[in-house]
Amino acid sequence: MIEDTPLEGVKVITPKRHGDHRGFFSESYSRKALAEAGIDVEFVQDNHSLSQAVGTVRGLHFQAPPRAQDKLVRCGRGALFDVAVDIRTGSPTYGQWFGAELSFENGRQLLVPAGFAHGFMTLQPDTEIVYKCSDYYAPETEGDLLWNDADIAIEWPDAGADPVLSQKDAVAATLKGFVSPFSYRG
Ligand SMILES: Cc1cn([C@H]2C[C@H](O)[C@@H](COP(=O)(O)OP(=O)(O)O[C@H]3O[C@H](C)C(=O)[C@H](O)[C@H]3O)O2)c(=O)[nH]c1=O
């Protein structure tokens, strides 16, 4: 199932699970199935990270053009609140966010297109995130925005009362004064 969200191009994707007495089987990614739904992205790199503490926040991150990344995000173990923020200058939803709980249990995935910052907060210990990227890691093009920026005003779950952050994320830029490398092509 592929569901639209209020942000153009951000989709919630829930692949079918075939359950039986052993457990389940799911095609967690099919380029053909996505293309048939009008989502034609060539992913080239898979990322996998483990966050041990509940309330770990990673983000809000992006890579700037020409190394911008589309991401297809899922939760391999545990649960997390995954967020996309529209940072395309001129977009009618600039600065707006969409979030969804992704978990091993619900099998839900979030498609975060290039032009959107991405971040998440873990909701269970030892949560693993697995995501496909449409371009390779290019640290020289990385940008970030503060996870709790007052103007973006993401309604994070309570688990983030005392978040675990990287040093980089703790001092990320605010939306005020941010000059986006992305422009909206309506
Ligand atoms: C992103 C990345 C990182 N690394 C290395 C660089 C560091 O030595 C180590 C940790 O990197 P970082 O602290 O940037 O990892 P996260 O904080 O999880 O960053 C990611 O978190 C948010 C949610 C994202 O969507 C991005 O994919 C990415 O920015 O992995 C690599 O070798 N390749 C990579 O593609």
The ligand as a Tripos MOL2 file, in Angstrom:
@<TRIPOS>MOLECULE
LIG
   35    37     1     0     0
SMALL
NO_CHARGES

@<TRIPOS>ATOM
      1 C1         25.5910    9.0420    6.5190 C.3       1 LIG1
      2 C2         26.8520    8.2520    6.4340 C.ar      1 LIG1
      3 C3         27.7640    8.2410    7.4660 C.ar      1 LIG1
      4 N1         28.9150    7.5110    7.3630 N.ar      1 LIG1
      5 C4         29.8490    7.5070    8.4960 C.3       1 LIG1
      6 C5         30.3350    8.8670    8.9270 C.3       1 LIG1
      7 C6         30.5580    8.7190   10.4110 C.3       1 LIG1
      8 O1         31.8620    8.1550   10.6490 O.3       1 LIG1
      9 C7         29.5210    7.6830   10.8350 C.3       1 LIG1
     10 C8         28.2860    8.3010   11.4640 C.3       1 LIG1
     11 O2         27.8140    9.3070   10.6020 O.3       1 LIG1
     12 P1         26.6530   10.2980   11.0830 P.3       1 LIG1
     13 O3         26.9270   10.7200   12.5000 O.co2     1 LIG1
     14 O4         26.5060   11.3670   10.0220 O.co2     1 LIG1
     15 O5         25.4040    9.3120   11.0690 O.3       1 LIG1
     16 P2         23.8650    9.7730   11.3160 P.3       1 LIG1
     17 O6         23.8030   10.8190   12.3870 O.co2     1 LIG1
     18 O7         23.1090    8.5170   11.4670 O.co2     1 LIG1
     19 O8         23.4870   10.4750    9.9510 O.3       1 LIG1
     20 C9         22.4410   10.0090    9.1220 C.3       1 LIG1
     21 O9         21.2520   10.3260    9.7860 O.3       1 LIG1
     22 C10        20.1750   10.8650    9.0570 C.3       1 LIG1
     23 C11        18.8940   10.3740    9.6940 C.3       1 LIG1
     24 C12        20.1870   10.6330    7.5940 C.2       1 LIG1
     25 O10        19.1530   10.5910    6.9260 O.2       1 LIG1
     26 C13        21.4770   10.5810    6.9020 C.3       1 LIG1
     27 O11        21.5690    9.4040    6.0890 O.3       1 LIG1
     28 C14        22.6570   10.6420    7.7760 C.3       1 LIG1
     29 O12        23.0050   11.9980    7.9220 O.3       1 LIG1
     30 O13        29.1460    7.0050    9.6230 O.3       1 LIG1
     31 C15        29.2120    6.7560    6.2350 C.ar      1 LIG1
     32 O14        30.2450    6.1070    6.1440 O.2       1 LIG1
     33 N2         28.3180    6.7720    5.1920 N.ar      1 LIG1
     34 C16        27.1450    7.4830    5.2500 C.ar      1 LIG1
     35 O15        26.3490    7.4380    4.2760 O.2       1 LIG1
@<TRIPOS>BOND
     1     1     2 1
     2     2     3 ar
     3     2    34 ar
     4     3     4 ar
     5     4     5 1
     6     4    31 ar
     7     5     6 1
     8     5    30 1
     9     6     7 1
    10     7     8 1
    11     7     9 1
    12     9    10 1
    13     9    30 1
    14    10    11 1
    15    11    12 1
    16    12    13 2
    17    12    14 1
    18    12    15 1
    19    15    16 1
    20    16    17 2
    21    16    18 1
    22    16    19 1
    23    19    20 1
    24    20    21 1
    25    20    28 1
    26    21    22 1
    27    22    23 1
    28    22    24 1
    29    24    25 2
    30    24    26 1
    31    26    27 1
    32    26    28 1
    33    28    29 1
    34    31    32 2
    35    31    33 ar
    36    33    34 ar
    37    34    35 2
@<TRIPOS>SUBSTRUCTURE
     1 LIG1         1 GROUP 0 **** ****
